[in-house]
Amino acid sequence: MAFQKDPFRQFQEELAALERSQRGKEASAETPAERARKEFLALRDRYRLTVADVVAFFPEEEGIAYLQGLIAAAEAKPRRAKKG
């Protein structure tokens, strides 16, 4: 006759295995907003969308932050001297 595990013991082992697998997923899980943002930025680069498209996509606060980032990046670049 084969030895069977106690049902409670088997349940505990299965639950522990499930918890271990969920911990790995939680560490790499993104919120839907983060995933949508990454996907949109990839589309923006792929289809060369305008600033107006980007600003209209994001909530107002994020659109303003995006514009501020563009302005800061433009100001940080050194200006080229005109060739003449």
GUNU-851828 format. One record per residue (C-alpha): residue number from 1; residue in three letters; x, y, z. Coordinates in steps of 0.02 Angstrom, whole numbers, plus 32768, in hexadecimal, padded with zeros to 4 digits. Layout:
N
SITE   n res    X    Y    Z
SITE NUM ALA    X    Y    Z
...
//
This chain:
84
SITE   n res    X    Y    Z
SITE   1 MET 8000 8000 8000
SITE   2 ALA 8048 80A9 7FCB
SITE   3 PHE 8060 812F 804D
SITE   4 GLN 7FF3 81C9 802C
SITE   5 LYS 8018 8274 806F
SITE   6 ASP 7FA6 82C1 80ED
SITE   7 PRO 7F2C 8330 808A
SITE   8 PHE 7F52 83C6 80F8
SITE   9 ARG 800E 83AF 80DE
SITE  10 GLN 7FF5 83A0 8022
SITE  11 PHE 7F8B 843E 8023
SITE  12 GLN 8013 849C 8080
SITE  13 GLU 8097 8466 8002
SITE  14 GLU 802D 8498 7F6E
SITE  15 LEU 8004 853F 7FBD
SITE  16 ALA 80BD 8560 7FDF
SITE  17 ALA 80E8 8537 7F2A
SITE  18 LEU 8060 85AC 7EEC
SITE  19 GLU 809D 8639 7F5C
SITE  20 ARG 8150 8623 7F1C
SITE  21 SER 8115 862F 7E68
SITE  22 GLN 80AB 86CA 7E8D
SITE  23 ARG 813C 8725 7EE1
SITE  24 GLY 81A0 871C 7E40
SITE  25 LYS 810F 8762 7DDC
SITE  26 GLU 80EE 87F1 7E54
SITE  27 ALA 81A1 882F 7E49
SITE  28 SER 8195 8843 7D8D
SITE  29 ALA 80DE 8878 7D84
SITE  30 GLU 80B6 8922 7D3A
SITE  31 THR 801B 8985 7D56
SITE  32 PRO 7FAA 8997 7CBE
SITE  33 ALA 7FD4 8A50 7CB5
SITE  34 GLU 8090 8A2C 7CB1
SITE  35 ARG 8078 89A9 7C2A
SITE  36 ALA 800B 8A1E 7BC2
SITE  37 ARG 808B 8AA9 7BD3
SITE  38 LYS 8119 8A3B 7B96
SITE  39 GLU 80B1 89FC 7B05
SITE  40 PHE 807E 8AAD 7AD3
SITE  41 LEU 8131 8AED 7ADB
SITE  42 ALA 8166 8A5E 7A6B
SITE  43 LEU 80DB 8A8A 79F1
SITE  44 ARG 810D 8B41 79F8
SITE  45 ASP 81BD 8B16 79C3
SITE  46 ARG 8183 8A98 7940
SITE  47 TYR 8102 8B07 78EC
SITE  48 ARG 8154 8BAF 7910
SITE  49 LEU 80BF 8BF8 796A
SITE  50 THR 80BB 8CB2 7990
SITE  51 VAL 80C7 8D05 7A39
SITE  52 ALA 800C 8D2D 7A2E
SITE  53 ASP 7FE6 8C72 7A1B
SITE  54 VAL 804D 8C49 7AB4
SITE  55 VAL 8004 8CD5 7B1F
SITE  56 ALA 7F53 8CA3 7AF0
SITE  57 PHE 7F74 8BED 7B1E
SITE  58 PHE 7FB2 8C07 7BD0
SITE  59 PRO 7F53 8C54 7C61
SITE  60 GLU 7F6A 8D10 7C6D
SITE  61 GLU 7FEF 8D0A 7CF6
SITE  62 GLU 8058 8C8B 7C98
SITE  63 GLY 8045 8CEC 7BF5
SITE  64 ILE 8087 8D88 7C4A
SITE  65 ALA 8116 8D27 7C97
SITE  66 TYR 8140 8CDF 7BEB
SITE  67 LEU 8143 8D8E 7B9E
SITE  68 GLN 81B1 8DCE 7C2D
SITE  69 GLY 8229 8D3E 7C0D
SITE  70 LEU 8232 8D6A 7B55
SITE  71 ILE 8254 8E21 7B7E
SITE  72 ALA 82DA 8DF3 7BFD
SITE  73 ALA 832E 8D7F 7B80
SITE  74 ALA 832B 8E05 7AFA
SITE  75 GLU 8375 8E86 7B70
SITE  76 ALA 83FE 8E0F 7BA8
SITE  77 LYS 843E 8DF5 7AF7
SITE  78 PRO 84C6 8E6D 7AC1
SITE  79 ARG 8493 8EDC 7A31
SITE  80 ARG 84EC 8EC6 798D
SITE  81 ALA 8542 8F5A 7940
SITE  82 LYS 8505 8F8B 7895
SITE  83 LYS 8577 8F62 7806
SITE  84 GLY 858F 8FF5 7799
//
